[in-house]
Every structure is written in C-alpha cells, then in structure tokens.
Amino acid sequence: MSRAKTNDSRRAATTLRCAIYTRKSTDEGLDREFNSLDAQRESGEAYIKSQAQEGWVCLPEHYNDGGFTGGNMERPALRRLLADIDAGRIDIVIVYKVDRLSRSLMDFAKMMETFDRHNVSFVSVTQQFNTTHSMGRLTLNILLSFAQFEREIISERTRDKIAAARRKGKWSGGHPILGYDVVDRKLVINKAEASRVRQIFEMYLEFQALIPTIAELDRRGWKTKRWTIRKGGERGGRPFDRGRLHVFLTNVAYVGKVRYKDEVHEGEHQGIVDPDVFERVQALLRRNHRTGGAEARNQFGALLKGILRCVACNCSMTPAHTKKGESRRYRYYVCLQAQKRGWKNCPSQSVPAAEIEQFVVDQIRCIGRDPGLVAATLAQTRTEAERRIVELEREADGHERDLERYHAEIRGLVAEPGVGSSRISSRLADLQERIRLAEQRATEIGSEVDGLRRHMIDEDDVAQALAAFDPVWDSLTLREQSRLLHLLIERVDYDGRTDDISITFHPTGIETLAAELAEKQESVA
C-alpha cells in the first residue's frame, strides 16, 4: 500500500494535524485521576513534540474508548476518528501500541485502506511503527499480507466445511426450496408443497417444454417458495421463469440427494419426486437443450409445434386433432389460453394445421424467389440479432453487478468475528452457489453473443439458403421438415382477430440452413 502521495518536502512545508487514539478493554481504573487512557495520550503528545520540526501539531480532540474491546470496530471514539478522517480534519493518527487501534488484522486492514484513501499516516509510539517513512510502509504491507492470508485461510476452511457437510448428505444452508421446510437445519417435507412439486414435474413431461409449462404455472398462480427471514421480512414467492424453472427441475434435492459442485451424494432428507420421473425430466431437458425442443414428440407431424403463437393472448398454440370416422384425422392448432380458460377468452381459438403450415412454407419459398424479400429478410435477421445481443449484454451487466455484490458480501462475512457460526456458514454457502450459477450463465451469454456476431450473414448467403429450400423440401421426411423449420424460424405469430400471420427468423438460423441444405442437395444429386 503506497504512501507516494505524501512526500518529505510536503511534510516540511505543511502543518500536519495529529489525532491521538486511546483504548482500554475494561473500564476498571478509569475513574482514577490519571488512568491508562491518560498515560497513552501523554506518550502520544510527547512523540508529537519530538516531531515538531516536521510540522506535527496535536489536535485537542480526545478519541478515548474506555471499556471497549479491540476485536471489532463498534467503538464510539473510533467512529468519530474515522468520520473526522473522512472529513479531511486529520493527517496522522497516533496510538501507544498497534493493538490499541485494533486486535483484528482484518479490521486493521480496513482502517489502513481508509487511511490510505485519505492520505493519512499511522504511528505506533512504542513499536517505532511510522508509515510516514518507507520502513513503516514496508511493515504495514507485511501486516496486510498476513491479513489477506488470514482471510483466504478462513474462506478455505469455510468451503471445506461446506464440502464435508454435503458429502455427508447434510443440507448446508441456502434459500429454502419448494416442497420442504427447514427445521433444525434439516429439510423436512411440506406435504402441501410436495404435492405441487410432483405436479410440476409431471406437467413438464406433459408439455415437453419450459415455456408452456410456465404458462400453465402462471395460469394456476403457482410461484416459488416463500419464506420468512429472521428479521421478519418475507422472501421468495416469485413467478417462475425459464431460469427458475430449469433450476427447480434439475434440483437433485427432490430425489433425496445433495449436490456439491459436480458431485452428487445421498442426502439425509427424504425425496419427493420418483427417481424415474426425475430422470425422464433430465433426459427431456438435455434433449431440448441440444435441439431447442425441435425433436420433442410430434406424433402427427405438427411442423409449427413450439413456434406458433397466439398474438391476442401472447401465448403458445399447441397442436391437437380430432377424428372423423375411423381413418380421417383433422389437425389444428389451439391457443393454450383458450384451451385452459375457455374459448370465449381468445379471438384466435384454433387454426387448421395444414393450412397455416402450408402458408409458412410457401412464404419461405416466395422469399427465396424475390430479391426484394431476400433483402427484407436479411434486414429482419440482422435487426433480430442486434436486439438479441443488446438483450444479452444487458443481462450480462446484471450478472456482473450481482457478482460484485456477492463477492463484497462474502468479504464482509469473512471479516466478521463470528465467521465460523452456522448462520454465516449458511450464507457463505448460498453466496458461493449464487456465484457459481451467475458465472455459468455469464459464460453461456458470452458464447451466444460471440455466435451471433460471428454468424452475421450477407445478402448472397440469405439468397443461397432460401433458394436451396425449395428443391429439397418435398424430399424431406416430416421429422426433417419440422427440424428445418425450427432451425430457420424463431416464431410464427398468428392474430385470429385479423388472420394476420408474421414470421420471425432465427438470427443465425439461415447460415446453418444454408450449410445443411447444401449437404442435402449433394446427397439427393
């Protein structure tokens, strides 16, 4: 920690205001005419007089903490001293011994940071500790290095303690989760919430995707776990979104296990979800993550499943069918809101599947034949890519702020005297898990942004991709056609009030489409 800002010539030419700080752990003897605090101040005044030629003068204010421990910073005189330093009223702080200022290396380091920020020097009379000189600054840096070492050791011990607890199957703290209550630091099943947890897992298996599951959760008014903190306020109780639902569905606690980093161990608590159901959900999540949900079950060739949306209700339209006789099947897409809340609530209600699918395919074919439409499509994909990049960068900034806040809170917790307490250990575990998730998401965002910027395409690429679409389309299987449309299109918006249909293309889908269709043409040839 440098003191280069305060040089010898400045000291010689300037009056340096010296504040003497004194402290005694107990109030024993403080009622005497001449007590320990007086003795400390007298030594400080004598030292200041010996430096009179350097321009040192003693301030009349007394910063005396009688009956206060040096193990923390909760001392009235110390607070006044630091406030006066912030106000620029002090140039040098004098103490009888270093431990009068603090007995905690971490508190001492904090105060030295404050001193350095305001260009204030520190002197210990009996230990020849003086940061106005280079040797004193060297000694200070050595002490601060030990303080940093102490903080790191405490952090390592905390992490080791959390790891050992989780490897034994113990719940080591963090936010309560839906389906469980925390009793004596253990997870105990909440029967009412447990039933809801099982239904959410089954719901995801039914809908085969996160977004329609979230829509149903919103419809039912189901939210995340709500709990009361020790100070009396409430936390949680938020609507599910993609991130929260994904974390919920991948939480191994629901099958009676605990996770530590990449390790999974048998937990002390009882599971809620059947392991077979849990594994089916994980398999579906992995499959949808790889393909964007394009390979989800599609028994009757619903090409727009997962990308067709009802504009009026701002929700998905799901494929359905009815049978006329034994052999004839009528396919259509129905608005989820209309299906769940009643047909009167939606002007779109339903739309014939074959007609809207053919319309979308014909539109893509028309674009490939018209240079003007190619240019308009290119402009749309670039605009969509730029919008997505801005959205991702905004999210990344939020994660960066969260990480700074989490790290600052960890530093504060590690600096507390009772760092080994169960409350602080639990909070540290929670913060470390939050940091892991935020860093993981930040990495995913960075990869997606890089991909969007790297795959910006030109008009020739768009024309080539869309021109290649027409010759090969009819030769594809239903599964291949579905995958091709999901690769190319981000969403299709249908407004039943006006019968308007609009198509939004994936920012990077056209380039991938060009490569895949080129391969397909070669194989057909």
C-alpha positions as CSV (number, residue, x, y, z in Angstrom):
1,M,0.0,0.0,0.0
2,S,1.8,3.1,-1.3
3,R,2.4,6.4,0.5
4,A,3.9,8.1,-2.5
5,K,1.4,10.9,-2.3
6,T,2.9,12.2,0.9
7,N,6.5,13.2,0.4
8,D,9.0,14.6,2.8
9,S,9.1,18.1,1.1
10,R,5.3,18.4,1.6
11,R,5.5,17.5,5.3
12,A,8.3,20.0,5.8
13,A,6.2,22.8,4.3
14,T,2.8,21.8,5.8
15,T,1.4,21.6,9.3
16,L,0.4,18.0,10.0
17,R,-2.6,17.6,12.3
18,C,-2.1,14.6,14.6
19,A,-5.0,12.8,16.3
20,I,-4.2,10.6,19.3
21,Y,-6.4,7.5,19.7
22,T,-6.5,5.6,23.0
23,R,-8.3,2.5,24.1
24,K,-8.7,0.2,27.2
25,S,-10.6,-3.1,27.1
26,T,-12.2,-2.7,30.5
27,D,-13.5,0.3,32.5
28,E,-11.5,-0.7,35.5
29,G,-9.5,2.2,36.9
30,L,-10.9,4.7,34.5
31,D,-12.3,6.7,37.4
32,R,-8.8,7.5,38.7
33,E,-7.3,10.9,38.3
34,F,-4.6,9.6,36.0
35,N,-5.6,6.4,34.2
36,S,-4.4,4.2,31.4
37,L,-6.0,6.4,28.7
38,D,-4.2,9.5,30.1
39,A,-0.9,7.6,30.0
40,Q,-1.4,6.6,26.4
41,R,-2.3,10.1,25.4
42,E,0.7,11.6,27.3
43,S,3.0,9.3,25.4
44,G,1.4,10.3,22.1
45,E,1.7,14.0,22.9
46,A,5.4,13.6,23.8
47,Y,6.1,11.8,20.5
48,I,4.3,14.6,18.6
49,K,6.5,17.2,20.3
50,S,9.6,15.3,19.2
51,Q,8.4,15.7,15.6
52,A,7.7,19.5,15.9
53,Q,10.4,20.3,13.4
54,E,8.4,18.2,10.9
55,G,5.3,20.4,11.4
56,W,3.4,18.0,13.6
57,V,0.8,19.5,15.9
58,C,-1.5,17.7,18.3
59,L,-5.3,18.2,17.8
60,P,-7.2,19.0,21.1
61,E,-9.9,16.4,20.4
62,H,-9.8,13.3,22.6
63,Y,-10.5,10.0,20.9
64,N,-10.8,7.8,24.0
65,D,-12.6,4.4,24.1
66,G,-12.7,3.2,27.6
67,G,-14.2,-0.3,28.2
68,F,-14.3,-1.3,24.6
69,T,-12.7,-4.4,23.0
70,G,-10.3,-4.2,20.1
71,G,-11.8,-7.2,18.5
72,N,-14.3,-5.2,16.5
73,M,-14.9,-1.7,15.2
74,E,-18.0,-0.9,17.2
75,R,-16.4,1.9,19.3
76,P,-17.8,5.4,19.5
77,A,-14.4,7.2,19.6
78,L,-13.1,5.1,16.7
79,R,-16.2,6.0,14.7
80,R,-15.6,9.7,15.4
81,L,-12.0,9.3,14.4
82,L,-12.9,7.7,11.1
83,A,-15.6,10.4,10.5
84,D,-13.0,13.2,11.0
85,I,-10.6,11.4,8.7
86,D,-13.4,11.3,6.0
87,A,-14.0,15.0,6.6
88,G,-10.3,15.7,6.0
89,R,-9.5,17.0,9.5
90,I,-6.6,14.6,10.3
91,D,-3.2,14.0,8.7
92,I,-1.7,11.5,11.2
93,V,-3.2,9.0,13.7
94,I,-1.0,8.3,16.8
95,V,-1.5,5.3,19.1
96,Y,0.5,3.9,22.0
97,K,0.6,0.4,20.5
98,V,-0.9,-1.1,17.4
99,D,-3.3,-3.3,19.3
100,R,-4.9,-0.1,20.8
101,L,-6.3,0.6,17.4
102,S,-7.4,-3.0,16.7
103,R,-6.7,-6.6,17.7
104,S,-8.2,-7.9,14.4
105,L,-5.9,-8.0,11.4
106,M,-8.9,-7.7,9.1
107,D,-10.3,-4.7,10.8
108,F,-6.8,-3.2,10.9
109,A,-6.5,-3.8,7.1
110,K,-9.9,-2.0,6.6
111,M,-8.7,1.0,8.6
112,M,-5.4,1.2,6.7
113,E,-7.4,1.2,3.5
114,T,-9.4,4.2,4.8
115,F,-6.2,5.9,6.0
116,D,-4.5,5.4,2.6
117,R,-7.6,6.7,0.7
118,H,-7.4,10.0,2.6
119,N,-3.6,10.1,2.7
120,V,-3.4,9.7,6.5
121,S,-0.3,8.3,8.1
122,F,-0.3,6.0,11.1
123,V,2.2,5.9,14.0
124,S,2.7,3.5,16.9
125,V,4.8,5.2,19.6
126,T,6.3,2.2,21.4
127,Q,6.8,0.0,18.4
128,Q,8.5,2.5,16.1
129,F,5.8,2.0,13.6
130,N,5.5,5.0,11.4
131,T,4.0,5.0,7.9
132,T,5.4,8.4,7.1
133,H,8.7,6.6,6.4
134,S,9.5,3.7,4.0
135,M,10.3,1.2,6.7
136,G,6.9,1.8,8.3
137,R,5.2,1.3,5.0
138,L,7.0,-1.9,4.4
139,T,5.9,-3.1,7.9
140,L,2.4,-2.1,7.1
141,N,2.4,-4.1,3.8
142,I,3.7,-7.2,5.7
143,L,0.9,-6.9,8.2
144,L,-1.7,-6.5,5.4
145,S,-0.3,-9.6,3.6
146,F,-0.8,-11.6,6.7
147,A,-4.4,-10.2,6.9
148,Q,-5.0,-11.3,3.4
149,F,-3.6,-14.7,4.2
150,E,-5.9,-15.0,7.2
151,R,-8.9,-14.1,5.1
152,E,-8.0,-16.7,2.5
153,I,-7.5,-19.4,5.2
154,I,-10.9,-18.6,6.6
155,S,-12.5,-18.9,3.2
156,E,-10.8,-22.2,2.5
157,R,-11.9,-23.6,5.9
158,T,-15.5,-22.5,5.2
159,R,-15.5,-24.1,1.8
160,D,-14.0,-27.3,3.2
161,K,-16.6,-27.3,6.0
162,I,-19.4,-26.9,3.4
163,A,-18.0,-29.7,1.2
164,A,-17.6,-32.1,4.1
165,A,-21.2,-31.4,5.2
166,R,-22.6,-32.0,1.7
167,R,-20.6,-35.2,1.2
168,K,-22.3,-36.5,4.3
169,G,-25.7,-35.6,2.8
170,K,-26.4,-32.7,5.1
171,W,-28.2,-29.6,3.9
172,S,-25.6,-26.8,4.4
173,G,-27.8,-23.8,4.1
174,G,-29.1,-21.5,1.4
175,H,-32.6,-20.5,0.4
176,P,-35.4,-22.9,1.3
177,I,-36.9,-24.8,-1.7
178,L,-40.5,-25.5,-2.6
179,G,-41.6,-28.7,-1.0
180,Y,-39.5,-28.5,2.1
181,D,-39.4,-26.6,5.3
182,V,-36.1,-26.1,7.3
183,V,-36.4,-27.5,10.8
184,D,-33.3,-27.6,13.0
185,R,-31.1,-27.0,9.9
186,K,-32.7,-30.1,8.2
187,L,-35.0,-30.4,5.2
188,V,-38.5,-31.6,6.3
189,I,-41.2,-32.3,3.7
190,N,-44.0,-29.9,3.5
191,K,-46.9,-32.2,2.4
192,A,-49.0,-29.5,0.6
193,E,-46.0,-28.1,-1.3
194,A,-44.7,-31.6,-2.1
195,S,-47.8,-32.4,-4.0
196,R,-47.3,-29.3,-6.0
197,V,-43.7,-30.2,-6.7
198,R,-44.7,-33.6,-8.1
199,Q,-47.4,-32.0,-10.3
200,I,-44.8,-29.5,-11.8
201,F,-42.5,-32.4,-12.8
202,E,-45.5,-34.2,-14.4
203,M,-46.6,-31.0,-16.0
204,Y,-43.2,-30.6,-17.8
205,L,-43.4,-34.1,-19.1
206,E,-46.8,-33.4,-20.4
207,F,-45.9,-30.1,-22.2
208,Q,-42.4,-31.2,-23.2
209,A,-41.0,-27.7,-23.0
210,L,-40.4,-24.9,-20.4
211,I,-42.5,-22.1,-21.9
212,P,-45.8,-23.9,-22.0
213,T,-45.1,-25.3,-18.5
214,I,-44.5,-21.7,-17.3
215,A,-47.7,-20.6,-18.9
216,E,-49.7,-23.2,-17.0
217,L,-47.9,-22.4,-13.8
218,D,-48.9,-18.7,-14.3
219,R,-52.4,-19.8,-15.0
220,R,-52.6,-21.7,-11.7
221,G,-50.9,-18.9,-9.8
222,W,-48.1,-21.2,-8.6
223,K,-44.9,-19.4,-7.6
224,T,-41.5,-20.2,-6.0
225,K,-41.0,-21.0,-2.3
226,R,-41.9,-18.1,0.1
227,W,-40.3,-18.0,3.5
228,T,-39.8,-15.6,6.4
229,I,-36.3,-14.4,7.3
230,R,-35.2,-14.0,10.9
231,K,-35.7,-10.2,10.8
232,G,-39.3,-10.7,10.0
233,G,-39.5,-9.9,6.3
234,E,-40.6,-12.3,3.5
235,R,-38.6,-13.6,0.6
236,G,-39.3,-15.6,-2.5
237,G,-42.9,-16.2,-3.8
238,R,-41.8,-15.1,-7.4
239,P,-43.4,-16.3,-10.6
240,F,-41.5,-19.0,-12.4
241,D,-39.4,-18.0,-15.4
242,R,-37.2,-20.2,-17.7
243,G,-34.2,-19.9,-15.3
244,R,-36.1,-20.6,-12.1
245,L,-38.0,-23.5,-13.6
246,H,-34.8,-25.0,-15.0
247,V,-33.1,-24.8,-11.6
248,F,-36.2,-26.3,-10.0
249,L,-36.4,-29.2,-12.4
250,T,-32.7,-30.0,-12.1
251,N,-32.5,-29.8,-8.3
252,V,-31.3,-33.3,-7.0
253,A,-32.8,-32.5,-3.6
254,Y,-36.1,-33.6,-4.9
255,V,-34.8,-37.2,-5.1
256,G,-33.3,-37.1,-1.7
257,K,-29.8,-36.1,-2.7
258,V,-27.4,-33.2,-2.2
259,R,-25.0,-31.6,-4.7
260,Y,-21.5,-30.2,-4.2
261,K,-20.1,-28.8,-7.4
262,D,-20.2,-31.8,-9.8
263,E,-20.6,-34.3,-7.0
264,V,-24.0,-35.8,-6.0
265,H,-24.4,-37.6,-2.7
266,E,-27.2,-39.3,-0.9
267,G,-28.9,-36.8,1.4
268,E,-30.2,-37.1,4.9
269,H,-33.6,-35.8,3.8
270,Q,-36.5,-37.8,2.2
271,G,-37.1,-37.3,-1.6
272,I,-40.3,-36.0,-3.1
273,V,-40.1,-37.0,-6.7
274,D,-39.9,-40.5,-8.0
275,P,-36.4,-41.1,-9.4
276,D,-37.7,-42.5,-12.6
277,V,-39.8,-39.3,-13.2
278,F,-36.8,-37.2,-12.3
279,E,-34.5,-39.0,-14.8
280,R,-37.2,-38.7,-17.6
281,V,-37.3,-34.9,-16.9
282,Q,-33.5,-34.7,-17.1
283,A,-33.4,-36.6,-20.4
284,L,-36.0,-34.3,-21.9
285,L,-34.2,-31.2,-20.6
286,R,-30.9,-32.4,-22.2
287,R,-32.6,-33.2,-25.5
288,N,-34.4,-29.8,-25.6
289,H,-31.2,-28.0,-24.7
290,R,-29.4,-29.6,-27.7
291,T,-32.1,-29.1,-30.3
292,G,-34.1,-26.2,-28.9
293,G,-37.1,-28.5,-28.4
294,A,-37.3,-29.3,-32.1
295,E,-37.2,-33.0,-31.6
296,A,-39.9,-33.1,-28.9
297,R,-42.6,-35.6,-29.5
298,N,-44.5,-34.8,-32.7
299,Q,-46.6,-37.9,-33.5
300,F,-48.8,-36.3,-36.2
301,G,-46.3,-34.1,-38.0
302,A,-47.2,-30.7,-36.4
303,L,-44.5,-28.7,-38.2
304,L,-45.1,-25.5,-36.2
305,K,-45.2,-27.1,-32.7
306,G,-43.4,-24.9,-30.2
307,I,-43.0,-21.8,-32.6
308,L,-46.7,-20.9,-33.3
309,R,-48.0,-18.2,-31.0
310,C,-51.4,-16.5,-30.5
311,V,-50.9,-12.8,-30.7
312,A,-54.1,-11.9,-28.9
313,C,-53.3,-13.9,-25.8
314,N,-49.5,-13.7,-26.1
315,C,-49.1,-17.5,-25.5
316,S,-48.3,-20.7,-27.5
317,M,-50.7,-22.5,-29.8
318,T,-50.4,-26.3,-29.3
319,P,-51.2,-29.0,-31.8
320,A,-54.4,-31.0,-31.4
321,H,-56.6,-33.3,-33.5
322,T,-60.0,-34.8,-33.8
323,K,-61.0,-37.9,-35.7
324,K,-63.9,-38.2,-38.1
325,G,-64.7,-41.8,-38.6
326,E,-62.0,-44.4,-38.2
327,S,-59.5,-43.2,-40.7
328,R,-59.8,-39.4,-41.1
329,R,-58.0,-37.1,-38.8
330,Y,-58.4,-33.4,-38.6
331,R,-55.4,-31.5,-37.3
332,Y,-55.4,-28.0,-35.9
333,Y,-53.5,-25.7,-33.5
334,V,-55.3,-24.3,-30.5
335,C,-54.5,-21.4,-28.2
336,L,-53.4,-22.6,-24.8
337,Q,-55.3,-19.8,-23.1
338,A,-58.5,-20.7,-24.9
339,Q,-57.9,-24.4,-24.1
340,K,-57.3,-23.7,-20.4
341,R,-59.5,-20.7,-19.7
342,G,-62.4,-21.1,-22.2
343,W,-62.9,-20.4,-25.8
344,K,-64.6,-17.0,-25.1
345,N,-61.3,-15.6,-23.8
346,C,-59.5,-15.9,-27.2
347,P,-60.4,-14.5,-30.6
348,S,-58.0,-16.9,-32.3
349,Q,-59.3,-20.1,-30.7
350,S,-57.9,-22.5,-33.3
351,V,-56.5,-22.6,-36.8
352,P,-56.3,-25.5,-39.3
353,A,-52.8,-27.0,-39.1
354,A,-52.3,-28.0,-42.7
355,E,-53.4,-24.5,-44.0
356,I,-51.1,-22.5,-41.7
357,E,-48.2,-24.9,-42.2
358,Q,-48.5,-24.6,-46.0
359,F,-48.7,-20.8,-45.8
360,V,-45.5,-20.6,-43.8
361,V,-43.7,-23.0,-46.2
362,D,-45.0,-21.0,-49.3
363,Q,-43.8,-17.8,-47.7
364,I,-40.3,-19.1,-47.3
365,R,-40.3,-20.3,-50.9
366,C,-41.6,-16.9,-52.1
367,I,-38.8,-15.1,-50.2
368,G,-36.2,-17.3,-52.0
369,R,-37.5,-16.3,-55.4
370,D,-37.8,-12.5,-54.8
371,P,-34.6,-10.4,-54.3
372,G,-36.6,-7.7,-52.5
373,L,-37.9,-10.1,-50.0
374,V,-34.4,-11.6,-49.5
375,A,-33.2,-8.1,-48.6
376,A,-36.1,-7.6,-46.2
377,T,-35.4,-10.9,-44.6
378,L,-31.8,-10.1,-44.2
379,A,-32.6,-6.8,-42.6
380,Q,-35.0,-8.6,-40.2
381,T,-32.5,-11.2,-39.2
382,R,-29.8,-8.5,-38.5
383,T,-32.2,-6.5,-36.5
384,E,-33.3,-9.5,-34.5
385,A,-29.6,-10.4,-33.9
386,E,-28.8,-6.9,-32.8
387,R,-31.8,-6.9,-30.5
388,R,-30.8,-10.2,-29.0
389,I,-27.2,-9.0,-28.5
390,V,-28.4,-5.9,-26.6
391,E,-30.7,-8.1,-24.5
392,L,-27.9,-10.5,-23.7
393,E,-25.4,-7.7,-22.9
394,R,-27.9,-6.1,-20.6
395,E,-28.4,-9.5,-18.8
396,A,-24.6,-9.9,-18.6
397,D,-24.3,-6.5,-17.0
398,G,-26.8,-7.5,-14.4
399,H,-24.9,-10.7,-13.6
400,E,-21.7,-8.7,-13.3
401,R,-23.3,-6.4,-10.8
402,D,-24.7,-9.4,-8.9
403,L,-21.2,-11.0,-8.8
404,E,-19.7,-7.8,-7.4
405,R,-22.4,-7.7,-4.7
406,Y,-21.9,-11.3,-3.8
407,H,-18.1,-11.0,-3.6
408,A,-18.5,-7.9,-1.5
409,E,-20.9,-9.6,0.9
410,I,-18.5,-12.6,1.2
411,R,-15.6,-10.3,2.1
412,G,-17.8,-8.7,4.7
413,L,-18.9,-12.0,6.2
414,V,-15.3,-13.4,6.3
415,A,-14.3,-10.2,8.1
416,E,-16.9,-10.8,10.9
417,P,-15.6,-12.1,14.2
418,G,-18.0,-15.0,14.3
419,V,-17.2,-16.3,10.8
420,G,-17.4,-19.9,12.0
421,S,-21.1,-19.6,13.1
422,S,-23.8,-21.6,11.4
423,R,-25.6,-18.5,10.2
424,I,-22.5,-17.1,8.4
425,S,-21.5,-20.5,7.0
426,S,-25.0,-21.0,5.6
427,R,-25.0,-17.6,4.0
428,L,-21.5,-18.2,2.6
429,A,-22.7,-21.4,1.0
430,D,-25.7,-19.7,-0.5
431,L,-23.5,-16.9,-1.9
432,Q,-21.0,-19.3,-3.4
433,E,-23.8,-21.2,-5.1
434,R,-25.2,-18.0,-6.5
435,I,-21.7,-17.0,-7.8
436,R,-21.4,-20.4,-9.5
437,L,-24.8,-20.0,-11.2
438,A,-24.1,-16.4,-12.2
439,E,-20.7,-17.3,-13.7
440,Q,-22.1,-20.2,-15.5
441,R,-24.9,-18.1,-17.1
442,A,-22.3,-15.3,-17.9
443,T,-20.3,-17.9,-19.8
444,E,-23.4,-19.0,-21.7
445,I,-24.2,-15.4,-22.6
446,G,-20.7,-14.8,-23.8
447,S,-20.8,-17.8,-26.1
448,E,-24.2,-16.8,-27.5
449,V,-23.1,-13.2,-28.2
450,D,-19.9,-14.4,-29.9
451,G,-22.0,-16.8,-32.0
452,L,-24.5,-14.0,-33.0
453,R,-21.6,-11.7,-34.0
454,R,-19.7,-14.4,-35.8
455,H,-22.6,-15.6,-37.9
456,M,-23.8,-12.2,-39.2
457,I,-24.5,-13.1,-42.9
458,D,-24.8,-11.1,-46.2
459,E,-27.5,-11.0,-48.8
460,D,-25.9,-13.7,-51.0
461,D,-25.9,-16.2,-48.1
462,V,-29.6,-15.5,-47.5
463,A,-30.5,-15.8,-51.2
464,Q,-28.5,-19.1,-51.4
465,A,-30.1,-20.6,-48.3
466,L,-33.6,-19.7,-49.2
467,A,-33.1,-20.7,-52.9
468,A,-31.9,-24.1,-51.7
469,F,-35.0,-24.6,-49.6
470,D,-37.5,-25.1,-52.4
471,P,-35.8,-28.0,-54.3
472,V,-35.2,-30.2,-51.3
473,W,-38.3,-29.5,-49.2
474,D,-40.5,-32.2,-50.7
475,S,-37.8,-34.8,-50.4
476,L,-37.6,-34.4,-46.6
477,T,-39.3,-36.6,-44.0
478,L,-41.8,-35.0,-41.6
479,R,-39.2,-35.0,-38.8
480,E,-36.6,-33.4,-41.1
481,Q,-39.1,-30.8,-42.3
482,S,-40.0,-30.0,-38.7
483,R,-36.4,-29.6,-37.7
484,L,-35.7,-27.4,-40.7
485,L,-38.5,-25.0,-39.9
486,H,-37.4,-24.8,-36.2
487,L,-33.8,-24.2,-37.3
488,L,-34.9,-21.4,-39.6
489,I,-37.8,-19.8,-37.7
490,E,-37.8,-18.3,-34.2
491,R,-41.6,-17.9,-34.1
492,V,-44.8,-17.6,-36.1
493,D,-47.3,-15.1,-34.8
494,Y,-51.0,-15.7,-35.7
495,D,-53.6,-13.0,-34.9
496,G,-57.1,-14.5,-35.0
497,R,-58.7,-11.1,-35.0
498,T,-57.3,-10.1,-38.4
499,D,-56.0,-13.5,-39.7
500,D,-52.6,-11.9,-40.0
501,I,-49.5,-14.2,-39.9
502,S,-46.0,-13.0,-39.4
503,I,-42.7,-14.9,-39.4
504,T,-39.6,-14.1,-37.3
505,F,-36.4,-15.8,-38.4
506,H,-33.6,-17.0,-36.1
507,P,-30.6,-14.6,-36.2
508,T,-28.2,-17.5,-37.0
509,G,-30.6,-20.0,-38.5
510,I,-30.2,-19.0,-42.1
511,E,-26.5,-19.6,-42.2
512,T,-26.9,-23.1,-40.6
513,L,-29.7,-23.8,-43.0
514,A,-27.5,-22.9,-46.0
515,A,-24.9,-25.4,-44.9
516,E,-27.4,-28.2,-44.2
517,L,-29.4,-27.7,-47.4
518,A,-26.2,-27.7,-49.4
519,E,-25.3,-31.1,-47.9
520,K,-28.8,-32.4,-48.6
521,Q,-28.7,-31.3,-52.2
522,E,-25.4,-33.1,-52.7
523,S,-26.9,-36.3,-51.2
524,V,-30.0,-36.0,-53.4
525,A,-27.9,-35.5,-56.5
